[in-house]
């Protein structure tokens, strides 16, 4: 099928740019113990700096499983199964005070601690939080397609930060892996 270049340009518009995205973390933690987490990056006591220092992320993937029902004659009928959600990982630039990394370390410590004598019992509402992922337009200001919300998210892995005398022209980075219950999608 032949098409004109003008049709392609109209369909593409400006094209989606993978470097124009916005990640928003909610403010976790409503524990009676306010020392559960005290996020701070520089002078910002909220999660906006964590979104700014997020270097890379992804629009989450999801899968619909397949249920195969055997039929006579060896054939199988395929039906849609459960929708499953994998883990989600984001990469962060380490600030000089390590505030972003401390935020995630403290979040994880509030979920599970090795200090059983002084551990406070947290509830799911105390540590699960929504994370919003948005793809922005070419100007970096407007949401192009919609808002993906990772519902009931919590970190399960904070990666190592490699240290080396050979790395003189680089800024430290680390990644955080999250688990979540499901994805909510809304158009903006």
DOLUM-961336 format. One line per field, with one value per residue (C-alpha): residue number from 1; z, x, y. Coordinates in pm, whole numbers, plus 50000, padded with zeros to 5 digits. Each point is the difference from the previous one (the first is absolute). Last residue first. Layout:
num c(NUM,...)
c3 c(Z,...)
c1 c(X,...)
c2 c(Y,...)
END
This chain:
num c(188,187,186,185,184,183,182,181,180,179,178,177,176,175,174,173,172,171,170,169,168,167,166,165,164,163,162,161,160,159,158,157,156,155,154,153,152,151,150,149,148,147,146,145,144,143,142,141,140,139,138,137,136,135,134,133,132,131,130,129,128,127,126,125,124,123,122,121,120,119,118,117,116,115,114,113,112,111,110,109,108,107,106,105,104,103,102,101,100,99,98,97,96,95,94,93,92,91,90,89,88,87,86,85,84,83,82,81,80,79,78,77,76,75,74,73,72,71,70,69,68,67,66,65,64,63,62,61,60,59,58,57,56,55,54,53,52,51,50,49,48,47,46,45,44,43,42,41,40,39,38,37,36,35,34,33,32,31,30,29,28,27,26,25,24,23,22,21,20,19,18,17,16,15,14,13,12,11,10,9,8,7,6,5,4,3,2,1)
c3 c(53066,49903,50287,50056,50329,50039,50253,50332,49993,50051,49971,49899,50076,49790,50083,49853,50089,49786,49746,49880,50245,50000,50016,50376,50037,50191,49868,50156,50092,49906,50216,49990,50116,49985,50056,49768,50092,49655,49713,49836,49626,49884,49647,49642,49940,50343,49947,50098,49861,49676,49795,50192,50337,50090,50355,50275,50337,50307,50263,50353,50223,50329,50267,49826,50012,50376,50199,50321,50171,50037,50315,50116,49651,49862,49659,49848,49735,49853,50182,49897,49637,50022,50186,49724,49737,50162,50086,49628,49913,50280,49905,50105,49667,49792,49850,49656,49991,49789,50005,50006,49982,50095,49789,49980,49919,49829,50061,49720,49644,49833,49768,49866,49955,49735,50078,49821,50276,50179,50253,50160,49994,50234,49878,50215,49937,50043,50132,49932,50184,49819,50070,50221,49960,50168,50297,50171,49936,50126,50321,50040,49998,50285,50284,50266,49747,50160,49851,49947,50298,50082,50368,50017,50276,50241,50009,50204,49984,49647,49714,49751,49641,49820,49645,49742,49665,49691,49696,49652,49702,49928,49814,49739,49835,49646,49893,49797,49900,49822,49820,49903,49862,49801,49861,49889,49781,50029,49788,50104)
c1 c(49459,49905,49986,50183,50002,50263,49990,50138,50348,50357,50287,50365,50234,50303,50326,50214,50325,50111,50274,50325,50248,49890,50333,50034,49696,49672,49701,49670,49806,49637,49699,49757,49644,49852,49625,49709,49631,49876,50238,49821,50040,49888,49907,50098,50201,50028,50093,50319,50308,49989,49999,49702,50017,49960,49868,50075,49825,50105,49742,50111,50021,50189,49757,49681,50127,50030,50315,50087,50282,50328,50196,50084,49981,50278,50042,49743,49737,49768,50147,50349,49887,49877,50316,50217,49784,50031,50366,50068,49835,50177,50344,50144,50182,49698,49993,49840,49707,49898,49643,49887,49651,49920,49762,49623,49766,49660,49828,49899,49882,49873,50178,49826,50229,50001,50096,49704,49756,50063,50259,49935,50293,49988,50213,50146,49941,50319,50100,50283,50061,50086,50368,50252,50325,50186,49774,50167,49704,49749,50196,50018,49620,49963,49973,50217,50204,50299,50271,49822,49788,49772,49932,49874,49877,50111,49639,49894,49622,50052,49854,50268,50043,49985,49913,50270,49970,50194,50000,50115,50163,50314,49811,49877,49666,49979,49939,49685,50045,49665,50034,50361,49904,49710,50228,50247,49730,49890,50034,49851)
c2 c(51384,49648,49755,49674,49808,49733,49717,49876,50147,49883,50244,49971,50289,50087,50171,50274,50169,50293,49943,50155,49848,49637,49815,50055,49775,49986,49809,50096,49688,49956,50079,49708,49938,50349,50046,50070,49985,50106,50071,50292,50050,50343,50081,50049,50311,50162,50360,50181,49832,50198,49677,49864,49826,49631,49963,49748,50039,49801,49909,49916,49696,50045,50111,49890,49642,50017,50048,49822,50181,49821,50076,49649,49847,50218,49837,50233,49954,50261,50297,49893,50000,50360,50095,49856,50172,50344,49941,49945,50332,50186,49868,50341,50034,49903,49652,50000,49762,49704,49861,49638,49848,49640,49800,50034,49716,49993,49670,49768,50054,49684,49759,49690,49705,49731,49642,49840,50080,50326,50111,50341,50238,50300,50289,50273,50367,50196,50339,50239,50325,50322,50006,50175,50189,50284,50066,50296,50229,49742,49952,50376,50025,49749,50247,50164,50202,50170,49779,49675,49912,49711,49936,49646,49775,50274,50119,49694,50004,49887,50198,49920,50080,50330,49912,49957,50171,49897,50229,49919,50165,49796,49729,50248,49922,50127,50359,49919,49633,49962,50334,49927,49658,50142,50275,49734,49848,49643,49691,49668)
END
